[in-house]
């Protein structure tokens, strides 16, 4: 379950930013994670809940925004929601797609006290 190591990295980033702001607690953390980022969202929720115990984020509100993956057909240039990079274009039935979004994983914001 690599989500636990990802949770630990997220906590480290948040705690470092809180320390830079001379804060002792993170009250809110907002993450943007794409649906094609290779993350199991339920596993990440569980990992964050477990890993934040006894940290600056222990009582933080954690918000995970799921970013829908969007692809663009290389043949007809149609943009559409995708589940994988191998999805077929609904307009021309082409299989060659550029993934425009949905692979991101970032700390969007955090609130410190």
C-alpha positions as CSV (number, residue, x, y, z in Angstrom):
1,X,0.0,0.0,0.0
2,X,2.0,2.9,-1.3
3,X,-0.7,5.3,-0.1
4,X,0.8,5.2,3.4
5,X,4.2,6.4,2.2
6,X,2.4,9.1,0.2
7,X,0.5,10.2,3.3
8,X,3.8,10.4,5.2
9,X,5.3,12.6,2.5
10,X,2.2,14.9,2.5
11,X,2.4,15.2,6.3
12,X,6.1,16.1,6.0
13,X,5.4,18.8,3.4
14,X,2.6,20.3,5.6
15,X,4.6,20.2,8.8
16,X,7.6,21.9,7.1
17,X,5.3,24.7,5.8
18,X,3.7,25.1,9.2
19,X,7.2,25.4,10.8
20,X,8.2,28.0,8.2
21,X,5.1,30.0,9.3
22,X,6.1,29.5,13.0
23,X,2.9,27.6,13.6
24,X,2.3,24.6,15.8
25,X,-0.8,23.1,14.2
26,X,-2.3,22.6,10.7
27,X,-6.1,23.0,10.9
28,X,-6.9,22.3,7.2
29,X,-5.1,20.6,4.3
30,X,-6.5,20.6,0.8
31,X,-5.1,18.1,-1.8
32,X,-5.7,18.0,-5.6
33,X,-5.3,14.4,-6.8
34,X,-6.1,13.2,-10.3
35,X,-8.2,10.2,-11.0
36,X,-5.3,8.7,-13.0
37,X,-2.6,9.5,-10.4
38,X,-2.4,5.8,-9.4
39,X,-3.9,6.5,-6.0
40,X,-6.6,4.4,-4.3
41,X,-8.6,7.2,-2.6
42,X,-10.1,5.1,0.2
43,X,-6.6,3.8,1.0
44,X,-5.3,7.3,1.1
45,X,-8.1,8.4,3.4
46,X,-7.3,5.6,5.8
47,X,-3.5,6.2,5.6
48,X,-4.0,9.9,6.3
49,X,-6.2,9.2,9.3
50,X,-3.7,6.8,10.7
51,X,-0.5,8.7,9.9
52,X,-1.7,12.1,11.2
53,X,-2.0,10.8,14.8
54,X,0.5,12.7,17.1
55,X,1.5,15.1,14.3
56,X,0.7,18.8,13.6
57,X,-2.2,17.5,11.5
58,X,-3.8,15.3,14.1
59,X,-7.1,17.4,14.2
60,X,-6.8,18.9,10.7
61,X,-9.7,18.9,8.3
62,X,-8.3,17.0,5.2
63,X,-10.0,17.7,1.9
64,X,-9.1,15.6,-1.2
65,X,-10.3,17.1,-4.4
66,X,-10.5,14.4,-7.1
67,X,-9.4,15.9,-10.4
68,X,-11.2,14.2,-13.4
69,X,-8.9,12.9,-16.0
70,X,-9.3,14.7,-19.4
71,X,-7.9,13.5,-22.7
72,X,-7.6,15.1,-26.1
73,X,-7.8,13.0,-29.2
74,X,-4.8,13.4,-31.4
75,X,-6.9,12.7,-34.5
76,X,-9.9,15.1,-34.1
77,X,-8.7,17.2,-31.1
78,X,-11.9,16.5,-29.1
79,X,-11.5,16.8,-25.3
80,X,-13.4,14.3,-23.1
81,X,-13.3,12.6,-19.7
82,X,-11.2,9.5,-19.6
83,X,-10.7,6.6,-17.2
84,X,-7.4,5.5,-18.8
85,X,-4.9,6.6,-21.4
86,X,-6.3,3.8,-23.7
87,X,-9.9,5.1,-23.8
88,X,-11.4,5.5,-27.2
89,X,-12.5,9.0,-28.5
90,X,-16.3,9.2,-28.3
91,X,-16.3,11.5,-31.4
92,X,-14.1,9.8,-34.0
93,X,-13.3,6.4,-32.2
94,X,-9.6,7.1,-32.3
95,X,-7.3,5.6,-29.7
96,X,-4.5,8.1,-29.6
97,X,-5.0,10.4,-26.7
98,X,-3.0,13.1,-24.9
99,X,-3.8,13.2,-21.2
100,X,-4.4,16.8,-20.3
101,X,-5.2,16.4,-16.7
102,X,-5.9,13.8,-14.0
103,X,-2.3,12.7,-13.2
104,X,-1.6,15.5,-10.7
105,X,-1.0,15.1,-7.0
106,X,-0.3,18.3,-5.1
107,X,-0.9,20.1,-1.8
108,X,-3.2,22.9,-3.0
109,X,-3.4,24.7,0.3
110,X,-3.1,24.5,4.0
111,X,-4.3,26.5,7.0
112,X,-2.0,26.8,10.0
113,X,-2.6,28.1,13.5
